[in-house]
Amino acid sequence: MSEKEFKNNRPKSDEKDLEGLVQNFSQKVEPAAKKLAKDLSQIQFSEPSFPIISNTTTEIMKKETIAGLLEQQVMQPVRFYESIHKLKTIGIEQVIEVGPGKVLSGFMKKIDKTIPVLRVENKQTFDETIAIL
């Protein structure tokens, strides 16, 4: 899918309403973001051994930017649709969702059915994923 086709397929929304919601939400979660920033400042991050896409910038995270991007993620809109497009542009051919539920797997299937999604949330799904890999 070309970038133009990708942008044309994005869900449309009322951007003014969304901006107002984001601003209101950001003000309410700012104290949590500041606490997270303080806690993250105590962690020494290493350079990731595989690409990690920021949900807020859709760029690949570098060790110097991880803490700040995680703080931003608390207060900024998640750009999941664009993040999936970024995965495709860097050549990712399969993803594994780690954690409870299937929310991200469901989003992935709605956004792009060409990227296989595996998931791990317990020993059974871990064993199933390992068997497929």
C-alpha positions in Angstrom: 0.0 0.0 0.0 1.4 3.4 -0.9 1.6 6.2 1.6 -1.1 8.1 -0.3 -3.4 5.0 -0.2 -2.5 4.6 3.5 -3.5 8.2 4.3 -6.7 7.9 2.4 -7.7 4.7 4.3 -7.2 6.3 7.7 -10.4 6.7 9.8 -11.8 10.2 9.6 -12.6 12.1 12.7 -13.6 15.5 13.8 -10.2 17.0 14.5 -11.5 19.9 16.6 -13.4 17.6 18.9 -10.4 15.4 19.2 -8.0 18.3 20.0 -10.3 19.4 22.8 -10.5 15.9 24.3 -6.7 15.5 24.1 -6.1 18.9 25.8 -8.6 18.1 28.6 -7.2 14.6 29.0 -3.6 15.8 29.0 -4.3 18.3 31.8 -5.8 15.5 34.0 -2.9 13.0 33.5 0.0 15.5 33.7 0.7 14.6 37.4 1.0 11.0 36.4 3.3 11.8 33.5 5.6 13.8 35.9 5.7 11.0 38.3 6.5 8.6 35.5 9.3 10.9 34.3 10.8 11.0 37.7 10.7 7.2 38.0 12.1 6.7 34.4 15.0 9.1 35.2 16.2 6.4 37.6 16.5 3.8 34.8 19.5 3.4 32.5 18.2 2.3 29.1 20.2 0.3 26.7 20.0 0.7 22.9 17.1 -1.6 21.8 18.2 -4.8 19.9 15.1 -4.5 17.7 13.1 -1.5 16.5 10.6 -0.1 19.0 8.2 2.4 17.4 7.0 5.3 19.5 3.2 5.5 19.6 3.4 9.3 19.8 6.0 10.1 17.1 5.9 6.9 15.0 9.7 7.0 15.0 12.1 4.3 16.1 13.1 4.9 19.7 16.8 5.4 20.6 18.0 4.8 24.1 18.4 8.6 24.7 14.8 9.2 23.8 13.0 6.2 25.4 12.2 7.9 28.8 10.9 11.1 27.2 8.8 9.3 24.7 7.2 7.1 27.4 6.4 10.2 29.4 4.8 11.8 26.3 2.8 8.6 25.6 0.9 9.2 28.8 -0.3 12.6 27.6 -0.3 12.5 23.8 -2.7 10.7 21.4 -1.6 7.3 20.3 -0.9 7.2 16.6 -1.4 3.4 16.3 -2.5 3.5 12.7 0.6 5.4 11.6 2.8 3.2 13.8 1.6 0.1 11.9 2.4 1.8 8.6 5.9 2.6 10.0 6.3 -1.1 10.9 5.6 -2.0 7.2 8.0 0.7 5.9 10.9 -0.7 7.9 10.2 -4.2 6.8 8.5 -5.8 9.8 6.7 -8.9 8.5 5.3 -10.3 11.8 4.4 -8.9 15.3 3.9 -10.5 18.7 1.5 -8.8 21.2 2.6 -9.4 24.7 0.2 -8.9 27.6 -3.4 -9.7 28.5 -6.2 -9.7 25.9 -6.3 -9.2 22.2 -6.9 -5.5 21.8 -3.8 -4.6 19.8 -4.1 -7.8 17.8 -7.6 -6.8 16.9 -6.5 -3.3 15.8 -3.7 -4.8 13.7 -6.2 -7.1 11.9 -8.4 -4.1 11.1 -5.6 -1.9 10.0 -3.5 -4.3 8.0 -4.4 -7.9 7.4 -1.0 -8.6 5.7 1.1 -8.5 8.9 0.6 -11.8 10.9 0.0 -11.2 14.6 0.9 -13.7 17.3 0.2 -13.0 21.0 1.5 -14.1 24.4 -0.5 -13.6 27.5 0.1 -16.9 29.4 2.0 -20.2 29.2 -0.5 -21.7 26.7 -0.2 -18.7 24.2 3.5 -18.6 24.8 3.8 -22.3 23.8 1.6 -21.7 20.8 3.6 -18.7 19.6 6.9 -20.6 20.1 5.5 -23.5 18.1 4.6 -21.2 15.2 8.0 -19.4 15.2 
